[in-house]
Structures are given as C-alpha cells and as structure tokens.
Amino acid sequence: MTHGSAGVPPAKGWHSRGYVPHLDHPGLIQSITFRLADALPTSVIERLRQSEPDDRRVLERLEDYLNAGHGECLLRDPTHAQVVENALLHFDGQRYRLLAWVVMPNHVHVLIETQTGHAVADAVQSWKSFTAKAINQALGRHGVLWQREYFDRYIRDERHLRAVMEYIDHNPVKAGLVKTTDDWRFGSARLSGMPTMGASASRRQNS
C-alpha cells in the first residue's frame, strides 16, 4: 500500500465490500446506519430492491421495517444501549466528530464528520467490535451481534444536513417509542444546539 504525507493512507473514495458501495474521504459528513444481526434479514433487503426501482424508496421501506421492531431488539435494554452510546462518544474529537446519533432498539443512526487517516469503515468496525464483546459478555453468550454491512450517505449541503438531523432526532417518535424527542434517553436530540456544515464541535459540548 502506498501512503500519503506523514504516513497517512490515501482516501479510499468510492469502494465496495461486495454489497453496499461506500464513500470514504476526510472532511465529509457521513450519515451511517448499522443494525443488529436479526433486525433486517438479507432476504428482506433483496426483495425490496427487486420490487422498488427507486433507491430512496427502498431506504424508506427498510427504515419502516426496522422501526417495526423486528428481532430481539437487544438495545431496548438501557444497559446495552448505554454501551453503544458510550462507544460512539469514546473517540469523538479524535477519529471523527460526532454530530448526531440515536440508539434504537434494533439499529443505530450516527452522523459524523470524518477525519484524515480514519476511515468510516474502521470507525464502524470499532463500534461493532467493542459493543459486541461487551453485550455478549453481559448476556453470557457468544455469536454475531451486528449485521456485517452498514449503510452510509454523505451529506451534500446544509439543507441535507438539517434533514438528516431531523430524521435522527425524531426516529424514536416516528417509531412510536416516545411522544417527544426529549423523552428518548439514548440520542443527541436531548442535547441543545444543531451543528452546521464545517462545525468543529459536537452537539454534546453544548449540553
């Protein structure tokens, strides 16, 4: 592998691990969704992709499926949800800037600004690896906790940023889990302040 200045690997740009294409580039704001292994079977994804020609509509229907609460929904347990939230916050300001997040019963939405030398895939892998070990240990079991793939979308502009922030904040309300965004414990909606493109601080710094 060749490296850029100061030994930093070059940005990957668009790449794929055989299923979902991803975009890695320092300074981008990325919206990321990852799910528990039993939350969204591959057969459901394939069926939706075959029946829906529009990618946006596919994502909407996948979100509806997740919000319906399929699978064990292990993250409904506050102890497990706290493990995930702590993992997201741990490298905030070092490997990425954490702008928004919500830990749902069977999936997680995260909005980050990427940093040079730290790929999105590495961040997601770190979250999954740490939380899987901790949650499995708490449950006294072994096995796969998270689905291998994840979905990510880069934020195009300020309007797109605010739309994604709005969705993340209101996901628990949309899923019928709480009445207001402030009622959901494991997410950034309970904190004040909304970042803008190029913001250098996480929302939690305004709490």
WOUR-V837672 format. One record per backbone hydrogen bond with DSSP energy under -0.5 kcal/mol. CO is the residue of the C=O (numbers start at 0). NH is the residue of the N-H. If there is no record, write none. Layout:
# WOUR-V837672
co=(CO/CO)
nh=(NH/NH)
This chain:
# WOUR-V837672
co=(1/3/4/7/12/14/19/21/22/23/24/27/27/28/29/29/30/31/32/33/34/35/35/40/40/41/42/43/44/45/46/47/50/52/53/54/55/56/57/58/59/60/61/62/63/64/64/65/72/73/75/76/76/77/78/79/80/81/82/83/84/85/86/88/90/90/90/94/95/95/95/96/96/97/99/100/101/101/104/105/106/107/108/109/110/110/111/111/112/113/114/117/118/119/120/121/122/123/124/125/126/127/128/129/130/131/132/133/134/135/135/136/144/150/152/156/157/158/159/160/161/162/163/164/165/166/167/169/170/171/171/172/179/180/182/184/185/186/187/195/201/202/203)
nh=(9/6/7/3/23/21/16/14/24/12/27/29/113/154/31/111/152/109/150/107/146/38/39/43/44/45/46/47/48/49/50/51/52/54/57/58/59/60/61/62/63/64/65/66/67/67/69/68/75/76/77/79/80/81/82/83/84/85/86/87/88/89/90/91/93/94/95/114/92/93/97/98/112/202/110/187/103/108/74/35/103/33/101/31/98/99/29/113/96/26/117/114/122/123/124/125/126/127/128/129/130/131/132/133/134/135/136/137/138/139/140/139/36/32/30/160/161/162/163/164/165/166/167/168/169/170/170/173/174/176/177/175/182/183/184/186/102/189/190/198/204/205/206)
